[in-house]
């Protein structure tokens, strides 16, 4: 039976070794996630039959604009290449949406494929006039 639970740094490191020989930026993102974990920020994993198949990092943030409330920021979502397209990433994002203690969840997709993925998960583009394109999911409230 599949479950989503916090992961330990050594579990993340084993997962990262799967990407070491592949092209792409997953290895760098997993190293960054490891650094965040060292700072005490949790990461969660999607486990099925004892295998870690996907990971996600999120944290509560405070808006730089005083009129905005705190939000949850999804920083990294990575699914094992052999298991992509099976709904694991969507389940990880839905976990964050449910676990979030804020009214809205933000992310900054890395590319157009990530844009499409987050749109499929119920996120939409937000014009925050910044350099990064943000996408948001609102549980309640206004941006």
VENUR-V920217 format. One line per field, one symbol per residue. phi: phi as a letter, one per 40 degrees, with the letter a starting at -180 (. if undefined). psi: psi as a letter, one per 20 degrees, with the letter a starting at -180 (. if undefined). Layout:
BEGIN
phi: ???
psi: ???
END
This chain:
BEGIN
phi: .cabadbcdccccccccccdcbchbccccccccccccccgccbbbcbafgbcbababaacbbcccccccdabbccabbbddcbcgbgcccccccdcdccccbcabbabdcacccdccccccgcbcbcbfccccbbbbbcagbc
psi: pqqprqqqghggggghhhihjqqrjggghhghhgghhhjjpqqqqoppljpoiqqqpqqpqpqhphiqrqrppogppppphijqjjjgghhgghggghipjrhqpqrnqhahghggghghjjqqqpnjkrhqpqqqpphraq.
END
